[in-house]
Each structure stands twice: as C-alpha cells, then as structure tokens.
Amino acid sequence: MSEAQREPSASALPLVVRNLRVGFGGTEVVRGISFEVRAGECLAIVGESGSGKSVTARSLLGLAGPGASADADELAIGGRSVLGLSEAAWRKRRGRDVGLVLQDALVSLDPLRPIGREIADSLRLHTHLSAAERADTVQELLVSVGLPGGEWRVRQRSGDLSGGQRQRALIASAIALNPPLLIADEPTTALDVTVQAQILDLLADIRARGTAIVLISHDLSVVSRIADRVAVMSDGRIIETGSTDQVLGLPAHPETERMIAAVPSGKPRGTALSSPSGRSQLAVLDRRVSERAVPNRTVPGQSSGVVVLEASGLSKSFPRPGGAPVLAVDDVSFHLDEGTTLGIVGESGSGKTTIARLVLALARPDRGEVKLLGQPWTVLSEKDRRRLRPALGAIYQDALSSFDPRFTVGRILRDAVAGPDPARSSRGQRTTAARVGELIDSVGLSSDVLGRRAVDMSGGQRQRVGIARALASRPSILVCDEPVSSLDVAVQAQVLDLLDELQRELRLSLLFISHDLGVIQHVSDQVAVMKDGHIVEQGTADELFRHPTHPYTRRLLGAVARLP
C-alpha cells in the first residue's frame, strides 16, 4: 500500500484494531483482539502477567519483538494503515503519530545524555525548527509536565532525577510532537502514591487536550481513576470490555471478578485475597500445618507482648558530592512485637529502604541502635553478628536482580540452607536436600523449579523462591522491602496470602515496607508513616487509616486511587 493510500480522513479515529494476532515461534500470544480509541479517550487494557497486554501495546508501534509475527485485518493509526510498514517507515511514524511511555524511565532514558537533548531529539528528527526554537519548545514541554527549572533542568541527566521526575521527562519526550495517540505501558508501577497521583493527573490533562491514550496496567485502582473504558485480557483474548464503571463496578466475567477481589485496599487483616485456584497450594500448606498441631500457631497480629526488634534513635546520613550530607533517617524509633506486622509507608526518598538496611545491619547508623531478640545488634562487629543473623530474613522488591543469574533455584536454596559455612551442605547433603524440599513446598512451588534459573520463571514464581530463600535459616523476623510492588494484582494477592499463612505457621514477625497504602492497610497490625527521614505518625493500622492525625498522612490517604 502506498503512502497516498494511507492518508487519513478528517474523521479518522486515532486507533483502530481489528482481529490483531501476534505469535512467537508458532505460539500465538495475542489471539484475534479488536478495539478502537477515540480522540480524548483513555482505554485501559488490564490483565495478569502473561495475558498479552504489553505485547499488544508494543505491536501497535511495530515493536512486538525479535521473532514476532504480527497480523491483523485492520491496524490503523490516525486513519492510516500501519500493516506491513518497514522499520524505516515506522521510525517516521513513532513520536509523530504515536508516543510511548514505558514503566521504567531510568532504563528508557539515556543515562549519559541530558534530558533536554533526549526530548529535543524527536523535534530535530521530525520538524524544521531551529535550534533556538527547539530549546524553547523543550522548556515549554518541561513546564507542561510539571518540571520547570530553566537551563539547569535541561542539563540534568536521568540519574539526577527522582522516579517521578524521570517519568515526567519521559512523558515530555513522548508528547513532544503532539501525537494524536499515546501508549502508556505501566507508567505508574513502583511509583509512590503521591507521585502516582501526579502522573495520573498529567495523563488526564493530556487526554483533555484531545490525545487518545491506551493505558496498559495491572493496577485496577489506577485504571479506575483515569480510564473511560476498560478491556480485560486473559490468555491473549479480550474477555470483557465496557465503561470503567461497568467493568470494575459490575463485572460480568469470573476472571474480572477474581482480579477485583484480589485488590487489597479495604480488605480486613487476614482476609484471603487470591481465588480458590490461587489458594490451592496455600490450602495444602494450611492442612499440613494443622496436621503438625503447631502449639504456638495463632492468627496473624496476635501479639505475645514480646518485642523481637527494637530501633532507638536511628539516624543515618550519606555524603553528597559537592554538597552537604543527605540526612536519610533522623531520630527514628519503633518496635516490632512477636507474631505481628509493622508496616512502614512513605514516599520515595522518605527513608524506608535505609531503615531496612539499618535493621539488616547492611549499613551502620550514625546514631542510635537496633536490638534483635532483646540483644545488641547494630553495635556488634559483623563477626559477632553472625550468630544472630539466622534470626533475620529478607525479601526484596526485585527478586530477579537479587539472585545470581548463573545459579539454578536448587543451588540458590542449597546455598541459603548452608549459610556462611559452605562445607555444611556437603557434610549433610541428604539433610540439605530435605530442607530445600521443605522450603519449595512451603511456598507452593513444585520440585520441578529446582533445576530452573530465575530468568526462566514468572515474577510470582521468582518472588516465592525469594521467600523460600528468606526462610532457609528459620528466621524469627522477615524484613520485606517492597516485596509485591512489581507484581500484578492476582500474583500480589497470592504472595500476600502466602506471607499470611507462613506467619500463622511459623509465628513470624514482619517488618513490611511499601509505598502502597492498600497493601500496608491489609497486612499491618501497626503502621509507621515516614516523611523526610522522620516517622511523623505511628499507631494501629485500623486507627491510623480511619482517623489520621498528621496532615502528611491525610495527604497520602487522599492521593490513593480507589476502585469505584
């Protein structure tokens, strides 16, 4: 088809998709889906990991991936067909006719180039603006996305910006040519609640200017805040579509109902989130625990009054090149009771992760101390801490980067069981193998995964392996640093239910760090709210969420996106 045949009509829709099919190596992963988007409308495509939503989004820009085959009865952007376009032709269309905003702006932006040059590139390639006109346009774009700052701002690189600022710069780059269509693939995942609200407000402003938006997300609360219509994907097909209020308020398909039920916001402590099928492994675990007749097993949150972790007056600063040190944690105190969960919540940069590192003795406080099981902890030398280290386990946000990519799951867990003594596993190989089997069973995985590497597993499977590794030393306390922030809502529900069951079985005490207030409300008995290195409010989860007293806490709760 010639370019002349692709000329749009005056009434052309920004996007029309008819019977889109995408496959890899003979396996079809998008199976004949159809939808359209009008000017000034936001269509959200939602679904679990592996449902085909991100492949769909990338196929709309000719970026399905190496080895992909994509075909459709009709695929038109702005009234012009993009079927069969060459890569050179696609390069002319991207940015001008369709913009793309990805999840991880830190990866998407070139770390070696100032953001001003990043944004100006599309203007240089697709317009006849002079250098001075491009510079003025970049400044206008940065102001429009809430990043004013003049000349010093355009000289900043992605590493100089916060997560929210990076995402704004990426959006500025995507809308530089004012494309009629914007594809936003998980643009707010892993952002704290207030930055998330700002990005959603920005996308709403862009939509109000007439831009059509396709939003890819697993966060139904985010979808409810911005989308006009929702399409639910499962196994490569659209299983339900309609207005946002209709789909999220009165779902017609069981899969949609299951996704909505998995959202933790407002669900009482101890309430199961995952579906019966998702809880099947947990039911086996629960029955096994009952058969053991564990004497101390209680419902989560029932405190014995024993303090297992106590932080007193913690302060920690970090040097900053060419400037005064950054005070990341300032005079923070809290305690964690046996068998309970303390949630720590706050925006990016509030000091949450520094607290986790201090508790794990991965960093030494400038002032204050942490006591573990009533004994000194942070004041000890690392040699003296080794005898107490098995009492602490850690679960991280990105399980993939926390594993050695060369090792199989079996090797990872064997090393964890052996601990600091590499000869231990060789002295008791049968005992080690039995313990590895117990661990993999306890997190609802089969022994088949032991021969696999982390890169070959799903996000939910990797996080379960991370939990199994954390349990290897039979700890009393788990430090969970954003353990579910990168998981889709269904897998997140399964992991939260799993942690709940493990807490019941093993009487674990959890220090649970998250920016997601819905998750914190669901899992926590006590909550500490952090801002600028301080704890500004502490209390029971029920009281704090019902009657917050600090203005910052009220602002956080007011920024939370909620289901209709």
C-alpha positions as CSV (number, residue, x, y, z in Angstrom):
1,M,0.0,0.0,0.0
2,S,1.4,3.4,-0.9
3,E,1.7,6.4,1.4
4,A,-1.1,8.1,-0.5
5,Q,-3.4,5.2,0.3
6,R,-2.6,5.6,3.9
7,E,-3.7,9.3,4.1
8,P,-6.2,9.8,6.9
9,S,-9.7,11.1,6.6
10,A,-10.8,14.1,8.6
11,S,-12.9,11.9,10.8
12,A,-10.3,9.2,11.3
13,L,-10.1,7.6,14.7
14,P,-6.6,7.8,16.4
15,L,-6.5,4.0,16.7
16,V,-8.5,1.1,15.1
17,V,-7.5,-2.5,15.7
18,R,-9.4,-5.4,14.1
19,N,-8.5,-9.1,14.8
20,L,-4.9,-8.5,15.9
21,R,-2.9,-11.7,16.2
22,V,0.7,-11.9,17.5
23,G,2.8,-15.0,17.8
24,F,6.3,-16.1,18.7
25,G,7.8,-19.3,17.2
26,G,4.4,-20.6,16.2
27,T,2.8,-19.9,19.6
28,E,0.0,-17.3,19.4
29,V,0.1,-15.0,22.4
30,V,-2.5,-12.4,21.2
31,R,-5.4,-14.2,19.7
32,G,-7.6,-12.0,17.5
33,I,-8.4,-9.0,19.6
34,S,-10.3,-5.9,18.4
35,F,-10.8,-2.4,19.8
36,E,-10.7,1.3,18.9
37,V,-9.9,4.5,20.7
38,R,-11.4,7.9,20.0
39,A,-9.8,11.3,20.4
40,G,-9.7,12.5,24.0
41,E,-10.5,9.0,25.3
42,C,-8.5,6.6,27.5
43,L,-8.8,2.9,27.0
44,A,-7.2,0.8,29.7
45,I,-6.1,-2.8,28.8
46,V,-5.8,-4.8,32.0
47,G,-4.9,-8.4,32.9
48,E,-2.5,-10.6,34.7
49,S,1.2,-11.0,33.7
50,G,1.3,-13.1,30.5
51,S,-2.2,-12.1,29.4
52,G,-0.8,-10.4,26.3
53,K,-1.5,-6.8,27.2
54,S,2.1,-5.5,26.9
55,V,2.7,-7.4,23.7
56,T,-0.5,-5.8,22.3
57,A,0.8,-2.4,23.3
58,R,4.2,-2.9,21.6
59,S,2.6,-4.3,18.5
60,L,0.8,-1.0,18.0
61,L,4.2,0.6,17.4
62,G,5.8,-2.2,15.4
63,L,7.8,-3.2,18.5
64,A,6.4,-6.7,19.2
65,G,10.0,-8.0,19.5
66,P,12.5,-10.2,17.6
67,G,11.0,-13.3,16.0
68,A,7.4,-11.9,16.5
69,S,4.8,-12.3,13.8
70,A,2.0,-9.7,13.9
71,D,-1.0,-9.5,11.6
72,A,-4.5,-8.0,11.7
73,D,-7.5,-7.5,9.4
74,E,-7.0,-3.8,10.2
75,L,-4.5,-1.8,12.2
76,A,-4.7,1.9,11.6
77,I,-3.3,4.9,13.5
78,G,-4.9,8.2,12.7
79,G,-6.8,6.6,9.7
80,R,-3.6,5.3,8.0
81,S,-2.8,1.6,7.9
82,V,0.4,0.6,9.6
83,L,0.3,-3.0,8.5
84,G,3.4,-4.2,6.7
85,L,5.4,-1.0,7.4
86,S,9.2,-1.3,7.1
87,E,11.3,-0.3,10.1
88,A,12.3,2.9,8.3
89,A,8.7,3.8,7.8
90,W,7.9,3.0,11.4
91,R,10.7,5.4,12.6
92,K,8.9,8.2,10.8
93,R,5.6,7.4,12.5
94,R,6.8,6.8,16.1
95,G,6.8,10.0,18.0
96,R,4.9,11.9,15.3
97,D,1.8,9.8,15.1
98,V,2.1,7.7,18.3
99,G,4.1,8.3,21.5
100,L,5.2,5.6,24.0
101,V,5.7,5.9,27.8
102,L,7.2,2.8,29.4
103,Q,7.3,1.7,33.0
104,D,11.0,2.1,33.8
105,A,12.0,5.7,32.9
106,L,15.5,5.1,34.3
107,V,16.1,2.4,31.6
108,S,14.2,4.2,28.9
109,L,16.2,7.5,29.2
110,D,19.9,7.5,28.2
111,P,21.8,7.9,31.4
112,L,24.7,9.7,29.6
113,R,22.6,12.4,27.9
114,P,20.9,15.4,29.4
115,I,17.1,15.2,29.4
116,G,16.9,18.3,27.2
117,R,18.7,16.5,24.4
118,E,16.5,13.4,24.9
119,I,13.4,15.5,24.5
120,A,14.8,17.6,21.6
121,D,15.8,14.6,19.5
122,S,12.3,14.0,18.1
123,L,11.9,17.7,17.3
124,R,15.3,17.6,15.5
125,L,14.4,14.5,13.5
126,H,10.8,15.3,12.6
127,T,10.5,19.1,12.4
128,H,12.2,22.0,10.7
129,L,12.5,24.1,14.0
130,S,15.8,25.9,14.5
131,A,18.0,25.1,17.5
132,A,16.6,28.1,19.4
133,E,13.0,27.1,18.6
134,R,13.7,23.5,19.8
135,A,15.2,24.8,23.0
136,D,12.1,27.0,23.6
137,T,9.8,24.0,22.9
138,V,11.7,21.8,25.3
139,Q,11.3,24.3,28.0
140,E,7.5,24.6,27.3
141,L,7.2,20.8,27.4
142,L,9.0,20.5,30.7
143,V,6.7,23.2,32.2
144,S,3.7,21.3,30.8
145,V,4.6,18.1,32.6
146,G,5.4,19.9,35.8
147,L,9.2,20.1,35.5
148,P,10.1,23.8,35.3
149,G,13.7,24.9,36.0
150,G,15.1,26.6,33.0
151,E,18.6,25.9,31.8
152,W,19.8,23.9,34.8
153,R,16.9,21.4,34.3
154,V,17.6,20.6,30.7
155,R,21.2,19.8,31.6
156,Q,20.2,17.2,34.2
157,R,20.6,13.5,33.4
158,S,18.2,10.8,34.4
159,G,20.3,9.8,37.4
160,D,19.9,13.3,38.8
161,L,16.1,13.0,38.9
162,S,13.7,11.2,41.2
163,G,11.4,8.4,39.9
164,G,8.5,10.8,39.4
165,Q,10.7,13.4,37.7
166,R,12.2,10.8,35.3
167,Q,8.7,9.6,34.4
168,R,7.6,13.2,33.7
169,A,10.7,13.7,31.5
170,L,9.8,10.5,29.6
171,I,6.2,11.7,29.1
172,A,7.6,15.1,27.8
173,S,9.7,13.2,25.2
174,A,6.6,11.1,24.2
175,I,4.4,14.1,23.6
176,A,7.0,16.4,22.1
177,L,5.5,16.1,18.6
178,N,1.9,16.3,19.9
179,P,1.0,12.8,18.6
180,P,-2.8,12.0,18.5
181,L,-2.2,8.7,20.2
182,L,-0.2,7.9,23.4
183,I,0.6,4.3,24.5
184,A,1.4,4.2,28.3
185,D,2.6,0.8,29.4
186,E,2.5,0.5,33.2
187,P,3.5,4.2,33.6
188,T,2.9,4.4,37.4
189,T,4.1,1.0,38.6
190,A,6.5,1.2,41.5
191,L,5.8,4.9,42.0
192,D,4.7,6.1,45.4
193,V,1.1,7.1,45.9
194,T,1.6,10.9,45.6
195,V,3.9,10.8,42.6
196,Q,1.5,8.3,41.0
197,A,-1.4,10.7,41.5
198,Q,0.7,13.5,39.9
199,I,1.4,11.3,36.8
200,L,-2.2,10.3,36.5
201,D,-3.3,14.0,36.7
202,L,-0.8,14.7,34.0
203,L,-2.1,12.0,31.7
204,A,-5.6,13.2,32.4
205,D,-4.5,16.7,31.2
206,I,-3.0,15.2,28.1
207,R,-6.3,13.4,27.4
208,A,-8.3,16.5,28.0
209,R,-6.2,18.2,25.2
210,G,-7.6,15.6,22.8
211,T,-4.9,12.9,22.8
212,A,-6.1,9.3,22.8
213,I,-4.5,7.2,25.4
214,V,-4.1,3.4,25.6
215,L,-3.1,2.6,29.2
216,I,-1.6,-0.8,30.0
217,S,-1.9,-1.6,33.7
218,H,-2.4,-4.3,36.3
219,D,-3.4,-1.8,38.9
220,L,-7.2,-1.6,38.8
221,S,-7.3,1.4,41.2
222,V,-5.1,3.4,38.8
223,V,-7.4,2.4,35.9
224,S,-10.5,3.5,37.8
225,R,-9.0,7.0,38.2
226,I,-8.2,7.8,34.5
227,A,-9.8,5.3,32.1
228,D,-13.1,5.9,30.2
229,R,-13.3,2.3,29.0
230,V,-11.6,-1.0,30.1
231,A,-10.7,-4.1,28.2
232,V,-9.8,-7.2,30.2
233,M,-7.3,-9.6,28.7
234,S,-6.7,-13.2,29.6
235,D,-4.7,-15.8,27.6
236,G,-4.3,-13.5,24.7
237,R,-8.0,-12.6,24.3
238,I,-10.3,-9.8,25.4
239,I,-12.8,-11.4,27.7
240,E,-14.7,-8.4,28.8
241,T,-14.9,-4.7,27.7
242,G,-17.1,-1.8,28.6
243,S,-17.2,1.5,30.5
244,T,-14.9,1.7,33.6
245,D,-17.8,1.9,36.0
246,Q,-19.5,-1.1,34.3
247,V,-16.4,-3.4,34.2
248,L,-15.0,-2.6,37.6
249,G,-18.3,-2.0,39.3
250,L,-20.4,-4.8,37.9
251,P,-18.0,-7.3,36.3
252,A,-19.6,-9.9,34.0
253,H,-16.7,-12.3,33.7
254,P,-15.4,-14.5,36.5
255,E,-11.8,-13.6,35.7
256,T,-12.6,-9.9,36.1
257,E,-14.4,-10.6,39.4
258,R,-11.2,-12.5,40.6
259,M,-9.0,-9.6,39.7
260,I,-11.2,-7.1,41.6
261,A,-11.4,-9.4,44.6
262,A,-7.6,-9.5,44.7
263,V,-7.2,-5.8,45.3
264,P,-6.1,-5.4,49.0
265,S,-7.5,-2.0,49.7
266,G,-10.1,-2.1,52.3
267,K,-9.8,-5.9,52.9
268,P,-9.5,-6.7,56.6
269,R,-6.3,-8.2,58.1
270,G,-6.2,-12.0,57.5
271,T,-8.8,-11.9,54.7
272,A,-7.8,-14.2,51.7
273,L,-7.3,-12.2,48.5
274,S,-6.5,-14.9,45.9
275,S,-9.1,-17.1,44.2
276,P,-9.7,-20.7,45.3
277,S,-7.4,-21.8,42.5
278,G,-4.7,-19.4,43.6
279,R,-5.1,-20.6,47.2
280,S,-4.9,-24.3,46.4
281,Q,-1.3,-24.5,47.4
282,L,-2.0,-22.4,50.5
283,A,-4.8,-24.8,51.5
284,V,-2.3,-27.7,51.3
285,L,0.1,-25.7,53.5
286,D,-2.7,-24.9,55.9
287,R,-3.8,-28.5,56.2
288,R,-0.2,-29.6,56.7
289,V,0.3,-27.1,59.5
290,S,-2.9,-28.3,61.2
291,E,-1.7,-31.9,61.0
292,R,1.5,-30.9,62.7
293,A,-0.5,-29.4,65.6
294,V,1.9,-26.5,66.0
295,P,1.3,-25.4,69.6
296,N,2.0,-21.6,69.1
297,R,0.1,-21.2,65.9
298,T,-2.2,-18.2,66.1
299,V,-4.0,-15.8,63.9
300,P,-1.7,-13.1,62.5
301,G,-1.5,-10.0,64.6
302,Q,-2.0,-11.6,67.9
303,S,0.9,-10.3,70.0
304,S,2.5,-12.2,72.8
305,G,3.9,-8.9,74.1
306,V,7.4,-10.0,73.4
307,V,9.4,-7.4,71.5
308,V,11.6,-9.1,68.9
309,L,13.0,-6.0,67.2
310,E,13.6,-2.5,68.7
311,A,15.0,0.6,67.0
312,S,16.0,3.5,69.2
313,G,17.0,7.0,67.9
314,L,18.3,5.8,64.5
315,S,20.0,8.4,62.3
316,K,21.9,7.9,59.1
317,S,23.3,10.4,56.6
318,F,25.1,9.9,53.2
319,P,27.7,12.0,51.6
320,R,26.8,14.1,48.5
321,P,29.4,15.2,46.0
322,G,29.8,19.0,46.2
323,G,27.2,19.5,48.9
324,A,26.2,18.8,52.5
325,P,25.5,15.2,53.5
326,V,21.9,14.0,53.0
327,L,20.2,13.0,56.2
328,A,18.2,9.9,55.1
329,V,17.0,8.8,58.6
330,D,16.6,11.2,61.5
331,D,16.0,10.0,65.1
332,V,13.7,7.1,64.2
333,S,12.4,4.8,66.9
334,F,9.9,1.8,66.7
335,H,9.5,-1.7,67.9
336,L,8.1,-4.9,66.5
337,D,6.2,-7.5,68.6
338,E,6.4,-11.2,68.1
339,G,3.9,-12.6,65.6
340,T,2.8,-9.2,64.3
341,T,3.4,-7.0,61.3
342,L,4.7,-3.4,61.4
343,G,4.1,-1.6,58.1
344,I,6.4,1.3,57.2
345,V,4.9,3.5,54.5
346,G,6.1,6.8,52.8
347,E,7.0,8.4,49.6
348,S,10.2,7.7,47.6
349,G,13.1,9.2,49.5
350,S,11.4,9.2,52.8
351,G,14.0,6.8,54.3
352,K,12.1,3.5,54.2
353,T,14.8,1.4,52.5
354,T,17.5,2.9,54.6
355,I,15.6,1.7,57.6
356,A,15.6,-1.8,56.1
357,R,19.3,-1.7,55.6
358,L,19.9,-0.5,59.1
359,V,17.8,-3.2,60.6
360,L,19.6,-5.8,58.5
361,A,22.9,-4.3,59.5
362,L,23.8,-3.7,55.9
363,A,24.6,-0.1,56.9
364,R,25.8,1.2,60.3
365,P,23.7,4.0,61.9
366,D,25.4,7.3,62.7
367,R,23.5,7.4,65.9
368,G,21.1,5.1,67.7
369,E,20.9,1.3,67.7
370,V,18.8,-1.7,66.8
371,K,18.3,-4.6,69.2
372,L,17.4,-8.0,67.9
373,L,15.6,-10.5,70.2
374,G,16.5,-8.3,73.1
375,Q,20.2,-8.3,72.3
376,P,22.5,-5.7,70.9
377,W,22.7,-5.9,67.1
378,T,24.0,-2.9,65.2
379,V,26.7,-2.1,67.7
380,L,28.3,-5.5,67.2
381,S,31.1,-6.3,64.8
382,E,30.0,-8.4,61.8
383,K,31.9,-11.4,63.2
384,D,29.8,-11.2,66.4
385,R,26.6,-10.6,64.5
386,R,26.9,-13.9,62.6
387,R,25.4,-16.0,65.5
388,L,22.3,-13.8,65.3
389,R,22.0,-13.4,61.6
390,P,19.8,-16.5,61.1
391,A,17.1,-14.8,63.1
392,L,16.6,-12.3,60.2
393,G,15.4,-13.0,56.7
394,A,14.9,-10.5,53.9
395,I,12.6,-10.4,50.9
396,Y,13.4,-7.8,48.2
397,Q,11.4,-6.0,45.6
398,D,13.2,-7.3,42.6
399,A,13.8,-11.0,43.1
400,L,15.5,-11.4,39.7
401,S,18.3,-9.0,40.5
402,S,18.8,-10.5,43.9
403,F,19.7,-13.9,42.5
404,D,22.9,-15.0,40.8
405,P,21.6,-15.5,37.2
406,R,24.0,-18.4,36.7
407,F,22.5,-20.4,39.5
408,T,19.5,-22.7,39.5
409,V,16.8,-22.4,42.1
410,G,18.2,-25.6,43.7
411,R,21.7,-24.0,44.0
412,I,20.2,-20.8,45.4
413,L,18.3,-22.6,48.1
414,R,21.1,-25.0,48.9
415,D,23.5,-22.1,49.5
416,A,20.9,-20.4,51.7
417,V,20.5,-23.5,53.8
418,A,24.3,-23.9,54.1
419,G,24.5,-20.3,55.3
420,P,28.0,-18.8,55.9
421,D,29.5,-22.3,56.1
422,P,30.0,-23.7,52.6
423,A,31.1,-27.1,53.9
424,R,27.8,-27.5,55.8
425,S,25.8,-28.7,52.7
426,S,28.5,-31.2,51.7
427,R,28.6,-32.7,55.2
428,G,24.8,-33.3,55.2
429,Q,23.7,-33.5,51.6
430,R,20.6,-35.6,52.4
431,T,19.6,-33.2,55.2
432,T,20.1,-30.2,52.9
433,A,18.1,-31.7,50.1
434,A,15.3,-32.5,52.5
435,R,15.3,-28.9,53.8
436,V,15.3,-27.5,50.2
437,G,12.3,-29.7,49.5
438,E,10.5,-28.3,52.6
439,L,11.2,-24.8,51.6
440,I,10.0,-25.1,48.0
441,D,6.9,-26.9,49.3
442,S,6.2,-24.3,51.9
443,V,5.9,-21.5,49.3
444,G,3.6,-23.5,47.0
445,L,6.1,-24.5,44.3
446,S,6.8,-27.9,42.9
447,S,10.2,-29.5,42.9
448,D,10.3,-29.1,39.1
449,V,11.5,-25.5,39.5
450,L,14.7,-26.6,41.3
451,G,16.5,-27.1,38.0
452,R,15.4,-23.8,36.5
453,R,17.1,-20.4,36.6
454,A,15.4,-17.3,37.8
455,V,15.2,-15.8,34.4
456,D,13.1,-18.7,33.2
457,M,10.4,-18.1,35.8
458,S,7.5,-15.8,36.2
459,G,7.6,-12.8,38.6
460,G,5.4,-14.6,41.1
461,Q,7.5,-17.7,41.0
462,R,10.7,-15.7,41.5
463,Q,9.2,-13.9,44.5
464,R,8.1,-17.3,46.0
465,V,11.7,-18.5,45.6
466,G,12.9,-15.3,47.3
467,I,10.5,-16.0,50.2
468,A,11.8,-19.6,50.4
469,R,15.4,-18.3,50.5
470,A,14.5,-15.9,53.3
471,L,13.0,-18.8,55.3
472,A,16.1,-21.0,54.9
473,S,17.7,-20.1,58.2
474,R,14.4,-20.4,60.1
475,P,14.2,-16.7,61.0
476,S,12.0,-15.1,63.6
477,I,11.7,-11.9,61.6
478,L,11.3,-11.1,57.9
479,V,12.2,-7.7,56.5
480,C,10.1,-7.3,53.4
481,D,11.2,-4.3,51.3
482,E,8.5,-3.6,48.6
483,P,8.0,-7.4,48.1
484,V,4.9,-7.1,45.9
485,S,5.2,-3.7,44.2
486,S,6.2,-5.1,40.7
487,L,3.7,-7.9,40.7
488,D,0.3,-7.9,39.0
489,V,-2.8,-7.9,41.3
490,A,-3.5,-11.6,41.1
491,V,0.1,-12.7,41.8
492,Q,0.4,-10.0,44.5
493,A,-2.7,-11.5,46.2
494,Q,-1.2,-15.0,46.2
495,V,2.1,-13.7,47.7
496,L,0.3,-11.7,50.4
497,D,-1.8,-14.7,51.2
498,L,1.3,-16.9,51.4
499,L,3.0,-14.5,53.8
500,D,-0.1,-14.5,55.9
501,E,-0.1,-18.3,56.1
502,L,3.6,-18.5,56.8
503,Q,3.1,-16.0,59.6
504,R,0.4,-18.3,61.0
505,E,2.6,-21.4,60.7
506,L,5.9,-20.0,61.9
507,R,4.8,-17.2,64.1
508,L,6.9,-14.8,62.1
509,S,7.2,-11.1,62.8
510,L,7.2,-9.0,59.7
511,L,8.7,-5.5,59.0
512,F,6.8,-4.7,55.9
513,I,8.0,-1.7,53.8
514,S,5.8,-0.4,51.0
515,H,4.6,2.7,49.2
516,D,1.3,1.1,48.6
517,L,-1.2,2.1,51.3
518,G,-3.7,-0.5,50.2
519,V,-1.2,-3.3,50.8
520,I,0.0,-1.7,54.1
521,Q,-3.5,-1.4,55.4
522,H,-4.2,-5.1,54.5
523,V,-1.1,-6.7,56.0
524,S,-0.3,-4.5,59.0
525,D,-1.1,-4.5,62.7
526,Q,0.9,-1.4,63.4
527,V,1.9,1.3,60.9
528,A,4.6,4.0,60.9
529,V,4.4,6.8,58.3
530,M,7.7,8.3,57.2
531,K,8.5,11.6,55.6
532,D,11.9,13.2,55.0
533,G,13.6,10.7,57.3
534,H,11.2,11.1,60.2
535,I,8.3,9.0,61.5
536,V,5.5,11.5,61.5
537,E,2.8,9.2,62.8
538,Q,2.5,5.7,64.3
539,G,-0.4,3.7,65.5
540,T,-2.6,0.7,64.9
541,A,-3.5,0.2,61.2
542,D,-7.2,0.5,61.9
543,E,-6.9,3.7,63.9
544,L,-4.4,5.3,61.5
545,F,-6.4,4.7,58.4
546,R,-9.7,5.6,60.0
547,H,-8.5,8.7,61.9
548,P,-5.1,10.0,60.6
549,T,-3.9,12.9,62.7
550,H,-0.9,14.2,60.8
551,P,-1.5,16.4,57.7
552,Y,1.0,14.4,55.7
553,T,-0.8,11.1,56.4
554,R,-4.1,12.7,55.4
555,R,-2.5,13.9,52.2
556,L,-1.1,10.4,51.5
557,L,-4.5,8.8,52.0
558,G,-6.2,11.5,49.9
559,A,-3.9,10.6,47.0
560,V,-4.8,6.9,46.9
561,A,-6.6,5.8,43.8
562,R,-9.6,3.6,44.7
563,L,-12.0,1.3,42.9
564,P,-15.4,2.7,42.1
